[in-house]
Structure formats: C-alpha cells, structure tokens
C-alpha cells in the first residue's frame, strides 16, 4: 500500500514517521513520502602520515618534541625481530656520525612497546619509539617568526595557520626515524622470504659525480658502502666528495647530491598496471623524503637520447631456463611490474635549506628582514639519506609482496608462466 503524508506529520529532525501520524489517516490508499536518514561519514582521512595497504606504517613525532617513532600494522606473525635489528639502520641514520653531518648528539635508541613477544612478531600492531634527548629549542627563537628560505615554515603556516617552530616539526628529517625502524623490519621479511637485498649509496655530491661503471650492482656490498663517512663505495671519489662537503661546511653553506639505489633478487610480478605501477610507488615514497627534488628510474633521462632499437631490453633464456633480459635499461620493472632483474634508480637531494649564512626573508608580519639561522644542520644530507632510501624501498616491496599473495597466490599459480614467491 502506498501512503502519502505531509512533511508536517513527519519528524523532520529524525526523518521518519511516528505511529500516531498513521492513526490519523482516513484513506487506505495514500502515498507516504518518507525522508530517509543517511548517516554522515565521520571518518577522517589520514593527513599524509601513513604509507602502505597491507603493511601499513604510520610515523609520528616532531624534531624537538618528546620523541619520534612509528606504528606498523599488518606485519605477518612469527617474523624474528629485535630492537638490535632496527638499531643497526637507526645508527646509520642518526646525527653526529662524523664532521660532515649535523653535530646534534642523539643515540636514537629505539624501544619496541608492542607487537613482538619472545623475539617474534605476533601479528598485532608494532609500536616503536625513539626519545629526543638533545633538543635545543632556543636555537629556533628567531625562526619562530621568520621564514627560512626554501624551508617548510611558510607553507606550514599557509596550510595550518599554526606550526611547531622548533626544528621544523614534522618537516624535519628526524621524522624519518620511524620510516627507518619500520624499513629494518621490512628488509628482514624480504631477506627471509625472497633473499631480496637493498643497497643504496652516494653517487654524487655537488659537482663530484661517481661514474656508473665503477659500481657493479651484482657484487656491491654493504661493507663497501659503509667503508667511509660519505657512503660512496669508491674510495677515490669518496675523498673528493668529502672534500666538497668540507669546503662549504666551513663557510656555513650546504650542497646537495644524488643517492643511487639497487634492489637484488626482487620477486617477479610485484606491482600493478596503470596507477599503482611499482616504479610509481617507488617515486612516491622517494619524493616523500625530506629534501628530495628528483627521481630517475632505469635509463632515466639519458634514455631519451637513444632510439627504440638501442634502448629495448632483449629477452633470452638463461642456463636454468629462466627468461631474462640482456640489458637492464628498464630498471628491473616493465609495465609497472617487476621482471626479476636488478631494480635501480637515483634520487636527487637539494642542498640543506637551513644554513648559517645571512639570507633575505620575511616574517609572519610580512616584513622583509635578514636572517641568520641557528641550530645544527647537515652541510649535505645525502650520506644520512642512504638508509632512509633503503627503508622506503623495503616498505614498498614488502607491501607489494603481501599484495601479490593476496591477489595472485590465493589459488594455484600457472607454473608455465609464473614462479612461486
């Protein structure tokens, strides 16, 4: 039966009809128009502090707050992990390592508060915290009202209307501690499951460029990368890079550079077509790191100088019957999906924004002023960026590995075309 009542007989605020209203109706055939109550979606979308769909990492904390860290959700259970495992990469990232890094003294000692029992992950969220112990908020007194050129001070005010003025808050590279801690766990999962190795190194500082043919991506070792304070695997070029950093450091200035990264033994089939291509995910996480200004994958911009016949990676079958490519200008990814070859890319980092040389700027009152920034800052960020780059690659690959299981390993694979993970 279709009934109709006027809006005066309905409870407008709730959007449905009361029983007493029906009793007043005399006609058995009256159309009822009922306003449906649609619950409002009260979910708040995260404001850029979480990465991953299956292996989800949320970082928290600010440069001069109580501490920084991360929460890892979706980690598989029974993975052996300890604070000491995470500490290895955190020590590579921490400040005060050498004269070419910031003199801030932090041990960056991590503490796991949940998600691990008897040395194994439990499958529940993992909380990792690192306290800040060497804050010097008074160094940022002038910068509380003055905008540092090329820093995030102005844009944070433009977006939020308020900000943490000490040390840059969330825009500080100290935020990456949570990424590196989570990345250490992701690295371990990839190593145990697939034998995947991720290695990054400094390939350029300012105008000192390491020739590509001096590094063999198949044999590069962590020991070679860590053999000097600039993290360049070639001793001769490492000395040149250190000298370039020293030259600007004593002047209160800074320089930028490039980090090259490789990933070996990456399973085939990771990544997706169109919007979620594997190289697109890598580009996203690399450009989310502080001070990044460029991303170049595989042959990169150099490949534009080649013809198709020169650039194409021809296929062949190796002695074990696996399909391989004779060259690797694709960088280990084709069509957004890993092909089993070495993944390689480069990330450009700008000169550190905060320098101790006098600069022209404006303050919050829009007055033009001169600023000499205080605080302790890296004259070149690339040596400490190396473990950050490795961590972000690991987070991408482990998330894609879990996605591959979810979609393509649910039923038996096609053994004539696919390899088991």
C-alpha positions, 0 to 999 in steps of 0.5 A, a space after each residue: 500500500 502506498 501512503 502519502 503524508 505531509 512533511 508536517 506529520 513527519 519528524 523532520 529532525 529524525 526523518 521518519 514517521 511516528 505511529 500516531 501520524 498513521 492513526 490519523 489517516 482516513 484513506 487506505 490508499 495514500 502515498 507516504 513520502 518518507 525522508 530517509 536518514 543517511 548517516 554522515 561519514 565521520 571518518 577522517 582521512 589520514 593527513 599524509 602520515 601513513 604509507 602502505 595497504 597491507 603493511 601499513 606504517 604510520 610515523 609520528 613525532 616532531 624534531 624537538 618534541 618528546 620523541 619520534 617513532 612509528 606504528 606498523 600494522 599488518 606485519 605477518 606473525 612469527 617474523 624474528 625481530 629485535 630492537 638490535 635489528 632496527 638499531 643497526 639502520 637507526 645508527 646509520 641514520 642518526 646525527 653526529 656520525 662524523 664532521 660532515 653531518 649535523 653535530 646534534 648528539 642523539 643515540 636514537 635508541 629505539 624501544 619496541 612497546 608492542 607487537 613482538 613477544 619472545 623475539 617474534 612478531 605476533 601479528 598485532 600492531 608494532 609500536 616503536 619509539 625513539 626519545 629526543 634527548 638533545 633538543 635545543 629549542 632556543 636555537 629556533 627563537 628567531 625562526 619562530 617568526 621568520 621564514 627560512 628560505 626554501 624551508 617548510 615554515 611558510 607553507 606550514 603556516 599557509 596550510 595550518 595557520 599554526 606550526 611547531 617552530 622548533 626544528 621544523 616539526 614534522 618537516 624535519 628529517 628526524 621524522 624519518 626515524 620511524 620510516 627507518 625502524 619500520 624499513 629494518 623490519 621490512 628488509 628482514 621479511 624480504 631477506 627471509 622470504 625472497 633473499 631480496 637485498 637493498 643497497 643504496 649509496 652516494 653517487 654524487 655530491 655537488 659537482 663530484 659525480 661517481 661514474 656508473 661503471 665503477 659500481 657493479 650492482 651484482 657484487 656491491 656490498 654493504 661493507 663497501 658502502 659503509 667503508 667511509 663517512 660519505 657512503 660512496 663505495 669508491 674510495 677515490 671519489 669518496 675523498 673528493 666528495 668529502 672534500 666538497 662537503 668540507 669546503 662549504 661546511 666551513 663557510 656555513 653553506 650546504 650542497 646537495 647530491 644524488 643517492 643511487 639505489 639497487 634492489 637484488 633478487 626482487 620477486 617477479 610480478 610485484 606491482 600493478 598496471 596503470 596507477 599503482 605501477 611499482 616504479 610509481 610507488 617507488 617515486 612516491 615514497 622517494 619524493 616523500 623524503 625530506 629534501 628530495 627534488 628528483 627521481 630517475 628510474 632505469 635509463 632515466 633521462 639519458 634514455 631519451 637520447 637513444 632510439 627504440 632499437 638501442 634502448 629495448 631490453 632483449 629477452 633470452 633464456 638463461 642456463 636454468 631456463 629462466 627468461 631474462 633480459 640482456 640489458 637492464 635499461 628498464 630498471 628491473 620493472 616493465 609495465 609497472 611490474 617487476 621482471 626479476 632483474 636488478 631494480 635501480 634508480 637515483 634520487 636527487 637531494 637539494 642542498 640543506 635549506 637551513 644554513 648559517 649564512 645571512 639570507 633575505 626573508 620575511 616574517 609572519 608580519 610580512 616584513 622583509 628582514 635578514 636572517 641568520 639561522 641557528 641550530 645544527 644542520 647537515 652541510 649535505 644530507 645525502 650520506 644520512 639519506 642512504 638508509 632512509 632510501 633503503 627503508 622506503 624501498 623495503 616498505 614498498 616491496 614488502 607491501 607489494 609482496 603481501 599484495 601479490 599473495 593476496 591477489 595472485 597466490 590465493 589459488 594455484 599459480 600457472 607454473 608455465 608462466 609464473 614462479 612461486 614467491 
